Amino acid sequence: MIGPRHAPPGSYVDDPAEKLDRPANEQPSAYAIAGHGITRIKEWATRGKAKQRALRHDLVTLSLCPGMLPCKHPSAAWCAREHGVSRQWASRLQQEFAREFGDHIQFRGQRFLNQAHASQ
């Protein structure tokens, strides 16, 4: 970064290069971990063709907080009907999401996080 205009050399106190190397024992913050997880979920939802993206977003919502979908009994079949695809395709996408993120996310109705694979 550029220091103050008339400051003597080496007097700049907010050097970003000092923050690049964190100590090995310092753990990342919970916000950084959550931000990374949300980024990975959004990347999953935006894969594929543009027509699939809305379906993928609805399947993510179905998996994480189904109460936000505008129906009484949300399911992959409901998402498939809304987006004009087969129930098998929507179910397959939901299973793919659960396989990719199931070890790191506690889905609704799941009593305990799957710790068997989370430590790997």
N, C-alpha and C positions, 0 to 999 in steps of 0.2 A: 504494500500500500504506500501511498505517497504521504510523507510526513508533513508537519507544519512548515510553512514557507521559510521562516527565519530561525528554526530551531537548530541547535548544534547537532552534529552527527551522533547517532546512537541515543538520542533523547526521546524517541518515539516510543510510547508506553504500550500501545495496543498492537503489537506485532503478531499477525495471524500465524506466522511460521512457528511461534512458540506453542501454539495450540494443536499443531498437527500430530505431534508424537505424544499420545497419552500414556501414562504409566500402565504397565501390564496388569496391575491389580485393580485398576479403576473399571467398574462395571458401567455399561451404557445405561442411560436413564430409561425409565419405563415409557416415557413419551417417545423416545427414539425407537424403542422396540415396537411400540404400537404403531408408530408412523411407518415403519418398515413393513409391518404386517398388512396395514391398510393399502400400502402401495402394491404389495404382491397380489392382494385380492382384486384391486382395481385393474392390474395388468391381466389377471385371469379373465375378468369380466369383459375386457376390451379385445380379447383375441377373436380371431375369425372374421367373418364377413359382417358388414354393418347390420344386416338383418338379424344376426344372432346376438348382437350386443345387448339389446333390450331384454331378450330372453335370458341371457346370462346374468344380467343385473337382477332380474326378478328371481332367478334361482338362488343368487347370493342372499337376497332379502328373505327368501323362503327359508334358507338354512339358518340364518342368523337371527332374524326377528320377523317371523311370519305374520305377526299381528299388524304389520305395516302394509300388507297387501290388501287390496279392497275386495275381500271375499270372506265368507264365514268360515270355510274349511279350506285353507290354502294347501295346495299340493303341487307336485311336478306336473300332474295331469292338467290342473287348472292353468298353470303357466303355459303348457303346450297349446291348450285351446285358445288362450288369449293371443298367442303369437303365430298360430296357424301351422304348427309343426306336430309331428307324431308324439304320442306319449312316451314311446320308447326312446326317442331322441332326447327329450327333455329329462327323462329319468337317467339316461346315460351321462348327460352333462352334469346333472346333480351328483351322481356317483363319482364322476371325475373330480368335481370340486371337493367332495368329502374325502377322496383319497389324497388329494394334494394338500389340503389344509386341516384334515381331521385330527392330526396329531398335535396341532397347535391351537385349535379353537375348540371351545366347549359349545356344542350346538344345543339348541333348545331341546329340553327333554332328556339330555344326557346328564347323568348324575355326576360322573367324575371325568376329568380330562384323561385321555388315554396316555398314561405315563410310560407305557412299555416302549413306545417308539419316539416319544418326545425327547428323551435324553440322547438320542443318536445324532 
